[in-house]
Amino acid sequence: MLHQIAAALDRQDYRTAVQLLKQLRQQSPESPWVVLFTARLQEETGKPEAAEALYRQLLRQAPSSKVMAQARQGLHRLAAIGQAQRQQVRAEVVADPSNAGVGCLVLEPVSPERKRAAAQQFGQIMNLDAYTARLLLPSRGWRLYRTGRFAELQNYGRALRQAGLSVFWVALAELQAIRVFRVQSFQTIDRQGTILCQDESNQMGLLTFAWSEVAARVEGRLPIFEDVVDVGAYHTLIRKEQTQDFVQLLDLHLPQRHCIVRLCDRSYQFQQGLEFEPLTQAPSSLITTRLRWNRLLRTLDDRLPSVSVWSDFPIFADSALEHLDLIKGFSSHIDVFRKAPTNWDSAFHLYSALAFAYRHC
C-alpha cells in the first residue's frame, strides 16, 4: 500500500491518495508513514505550514532513517518553494514605482517564551543561523534592523509578519514629511498651549494647540561629548572623548496637524515667555537649568495626565547609530552646540518620527 500511495501522489491523483491514506491509518494508526504521506499530501495541495509541522514532528520522533530522510527532503522542498515565492514577491514589489526610495525596517520586542520559535522563522527568512537570529531579536524596545530600498524592506517585512513576527517598515520620505517646531518658550499653558517656535527653515512664529490634540510624548536624552586628558600607563597623558553631560528632549506629537512640537533644555528660553510657579525663594542665580526643566515637565504632566509616553530611546539608539551613516540628508531638527556632528541627534529624531508613524503602520 505504501507504494500505491506514493504512486498516487507522484501522478497527482490526490483523491486516490486520500482514500489509501484512510485505509493505512485504520490498519496502522501509529505508523510514521501515515504522518509522512499526510505531510506530503499537505505540501502538494498548497498547505506548506501544515506540511512543515508534520515533517518536523517526524524528525522529533526519530523514526526509521528512510522516513527521516524523506522528511528532511520535504523540508528542503518547502524551504526552496518559500524562497522562490519570496523572490517573486520581491521582484514585483521592487518593480512597483510607488515603492521607490529609502526606508527603515524595525523589529518589535519578542517575549522570552516565543523567542526560540521566532528566531527560527526569522533566521529562515533572513538567511541567518539560529544563534545570530536569536541575538538580533530584541527582548525590550525596538531594534532598527535594516535600512535600504523601501521595496526590499517591505518585502522582508511582509514575510516576517506572515511568520508571526512583530515588525513594521516606514519610508524615509514619510518620516521627513512630518513637520517639526522647535519651542523657544511657552506663551500660554492653561486651556491651550501657545508656543513661540521655529520651523524647519528657522522662521519664528506662534503656534496654538489644544492639549487634547497631543496624542503622545517622546522622552530622551542625548550625550554631550568632550575631550579630556587622562593619565595612562607609566604616567603618560592620554587624550580621549568622554560623556560629560546630557541634553534633555521632549517631543509632543500632534497627529491632526501632522507635526511634532520639540522642547530641548539647551535651547528653551526660560527667561522669556510664561513664568512658571516659583521653585523656591532662592536667588535666581542658584536655580539651575535642570531645576527649571523639571518644573516645566511637571507642568506638562498636569496638562497631559493620560497621554502615552515613549521612553525607550536608549534601547533603540543602540541599534540605530550604526545605520544612520547610511542615511543621507536626514536632518535631526535639534539645536545643540557640538564640537563635531554625531548620529545621536538623528537617532532621537528618527525614534520620535517612527513613533509618530507607528499608529499608521
C-alpha positions in Angstrom: 0.0 0.0 0.0 2.9 2.4 0.7 4.0 2.1 -3.0 0.4 2.7 -4.1 0.1 5.9 -2.0 3.5 7.1 -3.3 2.5 6.4 -6.9 -0.8 8.3 -6.4 1.0 11.3 -5.1 3.5 11.2 -7.9 0.8 11.3 -10.5 -1.1 14.0 -8.5 -4.1 11.7 -8.0 -4.9 13.2 -4.6 -8.4 11.6 -4.3 -6.9 8.1 -4.5 -4.1 9.1 -2.2 -6.6 10.3 0.4 -8.6 7.0 0.2 -5.5 4.9 0.5 -4.2 7.0 3.5 -7.5 6.4 5.3 -7.0 2.6 4.8 -3.4 2.8 6.0 -4.4 4.9 9.1 -7.0 2.3 10.0 -4.6 -0.6 9.6 -1.5 1.0 11.2 -2.5 4.2 13.1 0.9 4.5 14.7 2.9 4.2 11.5 5.2 7.1 10.8 4.4 6.5 7.1 0.9 7.9 7.8 2.4 11.1 9.0 4.9 11.3 6.2 2.4 10.8 3.4 -0.1 13.2 5.1 2.7 15.8 5.2 3.4 15.2 1.5 -0.3 15.5 0.7 -0.5 18.8 2.5 2.6 20.0 0.8 1.3 19.3 -2.7 -2.1 20.7 -2.1 -0.9 24.1 -1.1 -0.7 23.8 2.7 3.0 24.4 3.5 2.6 25.4 7.1 0.7 22.1 8.0 3.2 20.1 6.0 6.2 21.6 7.7 4.7 20.9 11.1 4.3 17.3 10.3 7.8 16.9 8.8 9.3 18.4 11.9 7.1 16.2 14.1 8.7 13.2 12.3 12.2 14.4 12.9 11.5 14.8 16.7 10.1 11.3 16.9 13.2 9.9 15.1 11.6 7.0 13.2 13.4 4.9 10.6 16.3 6.5 8.7 14.3 6.2 5.5 11.3 8.1 6.9 13.6 10.8 8.4 15.5 11.2 5.1 12.2 11.8 3.2 11.0 14.2 6.0 14.2 16.2 5.5 13.8 16.2 1.8 10.3 17.6 2.3 11.6 20.4 4.5 14.2 21.3 1.9 11.5 21.4 -0.8 9.3 23.7 1.3 12.2 26.0 2.0 13.1 26.2 -1.7 9.4 26.9 -2.6 9.2 29.6 0.1 12.4 31.2 -1.1 11.2 31.2 -4.7 7.9 32.7 -3.7 9.6 35.5 -1.7 11.9 36.2 -4.6 8.9 36.5 -6.9 7.1 38.9 -4.5 10.3 40.8 -4.0 10.6 41.3 -7.8 7.0 42.5 -8.0 7.4 44.9 -5.1 10.7 46.3 -6.5 9.1 46.8 -9.9 6.3 48.9 -8.4 7.3 52.6 -8.8 5.4 53.6 -5.7 7.9 51.7 -3.6 10.9 53.7 -4.7 13.2 55.4 -2.1 14.8 54.5 1.2 13.1 53.1 4.3 13.6 51.5 7.7 12.7 48.0 8.9 12.1 47.9 12.7 11.8 44.7 14.9 9.5 44.9 17.9 10.3 43.0 21.1 9.7 39.3 21.4 8.7 37.6 24.6 11.2 35.1 26.1 8.8 32.1 25.6 8.4 32.9 21.9 12.0 33.8 21.1 13.2 30.3 20.1 10.4 29.7 17.6 10.6 33.3 16.4 14.4 33.1 15.9 13.9 30.0 13.8 11.4 31.8 11.5 13.5 35.0 11.4 16.7 33.1 10.6 15.0 31.2 7.8 13.6 34.3 6.1 16.7 36.5 6.6 19.2 33.6 5.9 20.8 33.7 9.3 21.9 30.9 11.6 19.8 30.3 14.7 22.3 31.8 17.2 22.6 35.1 15.3 18.9 35.3 14.7 18.2 34.9 18.4 20.7 37.6 19.3 19.2 40.1 16.8 15.6 39.7 18.1 15.0 42.3 20.8 13.6 41.5 24.2 12.9 45.1 25.1 12.2 48.1 22.9 12.6 48.5 19.1 15.6 47.4 17.1 16.4 49.2 13.8 17.3 46.1 11.9 17.8 47.4 8.4 17.8 50.5 6.2 17.8 50.5 2.4 15.5 50.3 -0.5 11.9 50.6 0.7 10.7 48.0 -1.7 13.0 45.3 -0.4 12.3 46.2 3.2 8.6 45.9 2.5 9.1 42.5 1.0 11.0 41.3 4.0 8.6 42.9 6.5 5.6 41.1 4.9 7.3 37.8 5.0 8.3 38.3 8.7 4.7 39.3 9.6 3.3 36.2 7.9 5.7 34.2 10.0 4.2 35.7 13.1 6.9 38.3 14.0 6.0 41.8 15.0 7.8 44.2 12.6 7.0 47.4 10.8 8.5 49.4 8.0 8.3 53.1 7.0 9.6 55.0 4.0 12.1 57.7 4.9 10.1 60.2 2.8 7.1 59.7 5.1 9.2 60.5 8.2 10.7 63.5 6.6 7.3 64.9 5.7 6.5 65.3 9.5 6.8 68.9 10.4 8.9 69.8 13.4 8.5 73.0 15.5 11.3 73.8 18.0 10.0 75.5 21.0 11.6 78.7 22.3 9.1 79.4 25.0 5.5 78.9 26.2 3.4 82.0 26.0 0.2 80.3 27.5 -0.2 76.9 29.0 -3.7 76.9 30.6 -6.6 75.7 28.5 -4.4 75.8 25.4 -0.7 75.8 24.7 0.8 78.7 22.8 4.4 78.4 21.9 7.0 80.7 20.3 8.8 78.4 18.0 11.0 77.9 14.9 10.0 75.8 11.9 12.3 73.7 9.7 13.5 76.8 7.8 14.2 78.7 11.1 11.2 81.0 10.7 9.9 82.2 14.0 6.2 82.3 14.8 3.4 81.4 17.3 1.6 78.1 17.3 -1.5 77.5 19.5 -2.9 74.0 20.1 -5.4 72.3 22.4 -4.0 69.8 24.9 -6.4 67.2 23.6 -4.5 67.3 20.3 -1.4 65.8 21.9 -1.5 62.1 21.1 1.9 61.1 22.6 5.1 62.4 24.1 8.6 61.1 23.5 11.3 61.5 26.1 15.0 61.1 25.6 18.4 62.5 26.4 21.5 62.9 24.3 25.1 62.7 25.4 27.4 65.7 25.2 31.0 64.6 24.4 34.1 66.5 25.5 37.8 65.8 25.0 39.6 65.1 28.3 43.1 64.3 29.4 43.7 61.2 31.5 46.7 59.5 33.0 47.6 56.2 31.4 50.2 53.5 32.0 53.6 54.8 33.1 52.0 58.2 33.9 51.6 59.0 30.2 48.9 61.6 29.3 46.1 60.2 27.1 43.5 62.3 25.3 40.1 60.7 24.9 36.5 61.6 24.4 34.0 61.1 27.3 30.4 61.9 28.0 30.4 65.0 30.2 26.7 65.8 30.3 23.2 65.1 28.7 20.7 67.1 26.7 17.1 66.6 27.8 14.5 66.4 25.0 10.7 66.1 25.0 8.5 65.8 21.8 4.8 66.3 21.8 3.0 64.6 18.8 0.1 66.5 17.2 -1.1 64.0 14.5 -4.1 66.1 13.4 -1.6 68.8 12.3 1.0 66.2 11.2 3.7 67.8 13.3 6.0 67.4 16.3 6.5 70.1 18.9 10.0 69.7 20.3 11.4 71.0 23.6 15.1 71.0 24.5 16.5 72.1 27.8 19.5 73.7 25.9 17.5 75.8 23.6 14.4 76.6 25.6 14.4 80.3 26.7 13.5 80.0 30.4 13.9 83.8 30.9 11.3 84.6 28.3 7.6 83.8 27.8 5.5 82.3 30.5 6.7 82.4 34.1 6.0 79.2 35.9 5.3 78.9 39.6 8.4 79.8 41.6 10.6 76.9 42.8 12.0 78.4 45.9 12.8 81.7 47.4 16.4 81.2 46.5 18.1 83.8 44.2 17.6 83.1 40.5 21.4 82.6 40.1 21.1 79.5 42.1 18.3 78.0 40.1 19.8 75.7 37.5 18.6 74.8 34.1 17.8 71.3 35.3 15.5 72.6 38.0 13.7 74.9 35.5 13.4 72.0 33.1 11.9 69.6 35.7 9.4 72.4 36.7 8.4 72.6 33.0 7.9 68.9 32.8 5.8 68.8 35.9 3.6 71.5 34.4 3.2 69.4 31.2 2.4 66.3 33.3 -0.5 68.2 34.8 -1.8 69.1 31.4 -1.2 65.6 29.8 -2.0 63.1 32.5 -3.1 60.2 30.3 -1.0 60.7 27.1 1.1 57.7 26.1 4.8 58.1 26.8 7.6 56.7 24.6 10.8 56.4 26.7 12.8 53.5 25.2 15.1 55.7 23.2 18.3 54.4 24.8 17.4 50.9 23.7 16.6 52.0 20.2 19.7 54.1 19.9 22.0 51.1 20.4 20.8 49.6 17.1 20.2 52.9 15.2 23.5 54.7 15.5 25.4 52.4 13.1 22.6 52.6 10.4 22.5 56.4 10.3 25.8 56.6 8.5 23.9 55.1 5.5 21.0 57.6 5.6 21.9 60.8 3.8 20.1 64.1 4.3 18.2 63.1 7.4 18.0 66.3 9.5 17.7 66.0 13.3 16.0 69.3 13.9 17.8 69.6 17.2 19.6 72.8 18.3 22.6 71.6 20.3 26.1 73.0 20.0 28.6 70.3 19.4 32.3 70.3 18.6 31.6 67.6 16.0 28.5 66.0 14.4 27.1 62.9 16.0 24.4 60.4 15.0 22.8 60.7 18.4 20.8 63.7 17.4 19.5 62.0 14.2 18.8 58.8 16.2 16.4 60.7 18.6 14.6 62.4 15.7 14.3 59.0 13.9 12.9 57.3 17.1 10.3 60.1 17.6 9.3 60.1 13.9 8.9 56.3 13.9 6.7 56.6 17.0 4.7 59.2 15.2 4.2 57.0 12.1 3.7 53.8 14.1 0.0 54.2 14.5 -0.4 54.0 10.7 1.9 51.0 10.2 
